[in-house]
Amino acid sequence: MNHKVDFYFNEAQKWQEEIEQLRTIVLDCGLTEELKWGTPCYVSEKRNIVLIHVFKEYCALLFFKGALLKDNKGILIQQTENVQSARQVRFTNVKEILKLAKTLKSYIYEAVEVEKAGLKVELKKTSDYPIPEEFQKKLDKMKALKTAFEALTPGRQRAYIFYFSQPKQSKTRESRVENCIPQILDGKGLND
């Protein structure tokens, strides 16, 4: 246990008993507990294996490379269609966790082996995602915008593409593009 992480468990408004049980299971697997992204993260040989996080409707154990696990029990969930590598196991009570404790441990050991083997999830490239028509028109019109967008990291490019693609109405997509142009020209990501 890393006492710098204790606050996460001590101050939990909801799911306290559940996340403490998850912590016990993960630590029983010999992983090192760290605090990353404000949540308990468990590593093996300085490589992220799993983290514990809470949501309104559930708490979860997230496997960073869950897409590479066999998932014989069919318990891994892809959070959204845009999540490529990580997978969650979700819980709403301690009984569910206790029932799956042995399975969770086997998945954790498998995740450690995935890391030791150096396996990587083949991620989509930014070019694999369609650019919304409203944004493409601006890129075609404004050379500076196109240059600035191409200079962004692939992750920042994808964040903009996803953000611009979400609205159903073209008018809303156009508005989002217009509002973000200054930020793109400044070389900043969507959440910078």
C-alpha positions in Angstrom: 0.0 0.0 0.0 1.1 3.5 -0.8 -0.1 5.9 1.9 -0.2 8.7 -0.6 -3.1 6.9 -2.2 -5.0 6.3 1.1 -7.0 9.6 0.7 -8.8 8.1 -2.3 -10.2 5.3 -0.3 -10.7 7.3 2.9 -12.6 10.1 1.2 -14.7 8.0 -1.1 -18.3 9.4 -1.0 -19.6 6.3 -2.7 -18.3 2.8 -3.4 -15.9 2.9 -0.5 -16.3 -0.7 0.5 -16.1 -1.8 -3.1 -12.9 0.0 -4.0 -11.2 -1.1 -0.8 -12.0 -4.7 -1.8 -10.6 -4.1 -5.3 -7.5 -2.6 -3.7 -7.0 -5.7 -1.7 -7.3 -8.0 -4.7 -4.9 -6.0 -6.8 -2.3 -5.7 -4.1 -2.5 -9.5 -3.5 -1.2 -9.8 -7.1 2.1 -8.1 -6.2 1.5 -4.8 -8.0 2.9 -1.5 -6.9 0.4 1.1 -5.9 0.8 4.6 -7.2 -1.3 7.7 -7.6 -1.8 8.7 -11.3 -4.5 10.9 -12.8 -5.8 11.4 -9.3 -6.7 7.7 -8.9 -5.0 4.5 -7.6 -2.9 3.0 -10.4 -1.2 -0.3 -10.1 2.1 -1.0 -11.9 4.5 -3.8 -12.6 8.1 -2.9 -13.5 7.0 0.7 -14.0 4.3 -0.3 -16.5 0.6 0.6 -15.9 -1.5 -2.6 -15.4 -4.8 -1.5 -13.8 -6.4 1.3 -12.1 -9.4 1.7 -9.8 -11.9 4.4 -10.6 -15.4 5.4 -9.6 -18.4 6.7 -11.5 -21.9 7.7 -10.4 -23.5 4.4 -11.4 -20.6 2.0 -10.7 -16.9 1.6 -9.7 -14.5 -0.2 -12.0 -11.2 -1.9 -12.4 -9.7 -0.7 -15.6 -7.1 -2.8 -17.5 -4.9 -0.5 -19.6 -4.4 -3.1 -22.3 -7.7 -5.0 -21.7 -8.2 -5.3 -25.5 -5.3 -7.8 -25.5 -6.7 -10.0 -22.7 -8.6 -13.3 -23.5 -11.6 -12.3 -21.5 -12.9 -15.9 -21.2 -15.6 -14.8 -18.7 -16.8 -12.0 -20.9 -16.6 -9.4 -18.2 -14.5 -6.7 -19.9 -16.4 -3.6 -21.2 -15.2 -1.1 -23.7 -16.2 2.3 -22.2 -17.0 4.0 -25.5 -16.5 3.1 -29.2 -13.5 5.5 -29.2 -11.6 3.7 -26.5 -9.1 1.4 -28.3 -7.0 -0.3 -25.6 -8.5 -0.1 -22.1 -11.3 -2.3 -20.8 -13.2 -2.1 -17.5 -14.8 -4.6 -15.2 -17.7 -2.7 -13.5 -19.2 -3.3 -10.1 -22.2 -2.0 -8.1 -21.7 -4.0 -4.9 -19.1 -5.9 -2.9 -20.7 -9.3 -3.6 -20.0 -9.0 -7.3 -16.4 -8.3 -6.6 -16.0 -11.2 -4.2 -17.6 -13.5 -6.6 -15.1 -12.5 -9.3 -12.0 -12.2 -7.1 -10.3 -15.3 -8.5 -11.1 -14.3 -12.1 -9.9 -10.7 -11.5 -6.6 -12.0 -10.2 -6.1 -14.2 -13.3 -6.9 -11.3 -15.5 -4.4 -9.1 -13.6 -1.7 -11.8 -13.9 -2.4 -12.1 -17.7 -2.2 -8.3 -18.0 1.2 -8.4 -16.3 2.3 -11.1 -18.8 1.1 -8.9 -21.7 3.3 -6.1 -20.5 6.3 -8.4 -20.0 5.9 -9.7 -23.5 5.9 -6.1 -24.8 2.5 -6.6 -26.6 0.9 -3.4 -27.9 -2.6 -2.6 -29.0 -2.6 -1.6 -32.6 -4.1 1.8 -32.4 -6.0 3.5 -35.2 -4.2 6.4 -36.8 -5.8 9.8 -36.9 -6.1 9.4 -40.6 -8.4 6.4 -40.0 -11.1 8.8 -38.6 -13.3 10.7 -40.9 -13.0 14.5 -40.6 -16.4 16.2 -40.4 -17.3 18.0 -43.5 -17.7 21.3 -41.7 -14.1 21.1 -40.4 -12.7 19.9 -43.7 -14.2 22.9 -45.5 -12.3 25.2 -43.0 -9.1 23.2 -43.5 -9.4 23.6 -47.2 -10.1 27.3 -47.0 -7.5 28.3 -44.3 -3.9 27.1 -45.0 -2.8 28.3 -41.6 -5.5 26.3 -39.9 -4.5 23.2 -41.8 -0.8 23.7 -41.0 -1.6 24.3 -37.3 -3.9 21.2 -37.1 -1.3 19.0 -38.7 1.3 20.2 -36.2 -0.8 19.0 -33.3 -0.1 15.7 -31.7 -2.2 12.8 -33.0 -4.1 12.6 -29.7 -5.0 16.3 -29.9 -6.1 15.9 -33.5 -8.4 13.0 -32.6 -9.8 15.0 -29.7 -10.9 17.7 -32.1 -12.2 15.3 -34.7 -14.3 13.5 -32.0 -15.5 16.8 -30.6 -16.5 18.2 -34.0 -18.2 14.9 -35.0 -20.4 14.5 -32.0 -23.3 16.9 -32.7 -26.1 15.6 -35.0 -26.8 19.0 -36.5 -24.4 20.6 -39.0 -25.0 24.0 -37.5 -23.7 22.8 -34.1 -20.7 21.2 -35.7 -19.9 24.5 -37.6 -20.2 26.4 -34.3 -17.8 24.1 -32.6 -15.3 24.4 -35.4 -15.5 28.2 -35.4 -15.1 28.4 -31.6 -12.0 26.1 -31.7 -10.1 27.7 -34.6 -8.2 30.2 -32.4 -7.2 27.5 -30.1 -5.9 25.3 -33.0 -4.0 28.2 -34.5 -2.4 28.7 -31.0 -1.2 25.1 -31.2 -3.4 24.1 -28.2 -5.4 20.9 -27.8 -9.1 20.9 -27.0 -8.6 20.7 -23.3 -5.4 22.8 -22.9 
